[in-house]
Amino acid sequence: MHVSDPSVASSLESLRIDGNLSFHDVSLAARDFGNRYRLLPSAVLHPSSAADVAATVRHVFRMGSGSKLTVAARGHGHSLQGQAQADGGIVVRMEKLPGCETKVHDGEQPYVDASGGALWFNVLLECLKHGLAPKSWTDYLHLTVGGTLSNAGISGQAFRHGPQISNVHLLEIVTGKGELLNCSAEENADLFYAALGGLGQVGIITRARIALEPAPKMVRWIRVLYSDFASFTEDQEMLIALKETFDYIEGFVIINRTGLLNNWRSSFNPENPVQASKFDSDGRILFCLEMTKNFDQDNAEIMNQQVEALLSKLRYIPSTLFQSEVSYLEFLDRVHVSEVKLRSKGLWEVPHPWLNLLIPRTRIRDFAAEIFGKILPDSNNGPILLYPLNKSKWDNRTSAVIPDEEIFYLVAFLSSAPSSSDHDSLGRALKQNDRILDFCKQADIRMKQYLPYYTMQEEWRAHFGDRWEDFARRKDVYDPLYILAPGQRIFQKAVLRSS
């Protein structure tokens, strides 16, 4: 349904904004990283300020329920299933939002004010000029501030600092009525918590105040392998429980990757080169534990001692210890290196049928035995992440939904489905995802999807569980006409037909 109603265009052209609306070159706004959905909008807003975003939403709100227009905020286009698209509606290009440059504030509790359309990578560069950095990250930095805060934002620091949404002091938000409001734990608190992890349902985040900490100069980057899943997960849980521990902890599942350690040699040094060269994965499923310790040159010796003490507690395969030292920036931006390689081979802009699950700790072994033992084939076309998070580091007032156990695991199946190698790689990956979800249901795993995707409201009700009523109430308060983020497919705008 591509709305080409000329009255819509003329109505929007009468809108008074400093930026501009584009009605013709809209195809880019119908693409995203998932590369599976193409929903063309009627118009794309290139805002010059948050006031432009507010004026546009307010205009659509005043058109009332007789209009089918909706509004979606699009950051760097990294949604997986069209969540930032608006079929026949208006897509807001958040990266075009220059209204508030990134401003760093030093002091006892430093923070940065960043535009909702700013890339985390650029926020980091600005903060590093002051010797500071945000505390919690995503694995990939070329995402917008507003985009990750509308979900949660997790990486290997979240066990200590919580997700990115646990590290925000203040938001500036455009509600579904077109109001431009500041909100925090002290002011408009209900809106503040509703928007954090709120999947864009109550407002568009146009600015965020993010907590900072002193940035280290360097990172000791460590990888080790396990063949025993129980040891792998128990060691991860032990590490995240320690007071003095690594600064970043993630795990990966490695299925039938021969020559893996030789690949690591290009950027990591083996502790025992002779033993490492003899290592043979022998077709086994292996588990990689990846950790970092931050340091500056003047405390390198202390860092070495801490790392040795921590490694001595772990039960990894001794010949598989690999270490490297890189700058803090180089470590945080590590995935971008892979992006450049994949782009050069034409393998970046392909379908990405990703599946991200949050699995309760008490069921992780049952899950792994079935999925890695039976459902997954010989290899997975993309990384599989598996690492623990702590519920106590998440704020239950936000809209983010997590399992009801103190420790739960992110298990992320990050598949690519390039068409050139196998015409049905996408279909196979989607079928595999369905089998994983079916198993969780049959075995009553009680997992939650991260970056959730459902198409029916009863599924969304089950996802939110006893928090659904509160979520729906917030939607009705802040976006009563269901204008915002239609691509999430949670609430559908009811259009009144004139008789």
Salt bridges, closest charged atoms under 4 A:
GLU95 OE2 - HIS76 ND1 3.00
ASP106 OD1 - HIS130 ND1 3.84
ASP113 OD2 - HIS105 NE2 3.62
ASP113 OD1 - ARG207 NH1 3.68
ASP113 OD1 - ARG209 NE 2.83
GLU126 OE1 - LYS129 NZ 3.09
ASP139 OD1 - ARG334 NH2 3.19
GLU172 OE2 - ARG207 NE 3.89
ASP190 OD1 - ARG473 NH2 2.99
ASP190 OD1 - ARG474 NE 3.16
GLU213 OE1 - HIS161 NE2 3.73
GLU234 OE1 - ARG315 NH2 2.95
GLU234 OE2 - ARG365 NH2 2.54
ASP235 OD1 - ARG315 NH2 3.12
GLU237 OE1 - ARG361 NH1 3.68
ASP247 OD1 - ARG160 NH1 2.66
GLU290 OE2 - ARG223 NE 2.88
GLU325 OE2 - ARG220 NH2 2.84
ASP333 OD1 - HIS142 NE2 3.14
GLU339 OE1 - HIS336 ND1 3.02
GLU339 OE2 - ARG343 NE 2.82
GLU349 OE1 - ARG31 NH2 3.91
GLU349 OE2 - ARG343 NH1 3.36
ASP366 OD2 - ARG363 NE 2.84
GLU370 OE1 - LYS374 NZ 3.45
ASP395 OD2 - ARG397 NH2 2.80
ASP404 OD1 - LYS391 NZ 2.57
ASP422 OD2 - ARG428 NH1 2.55
ASP444 OD1 - ARG446 NE 3.36
ASP470 OD1 - ARG473 NH2 2.96
ASP470 OD2 - ARG474 NE 3.90
ASP479 OD2 - LYS475 NZ 2.61
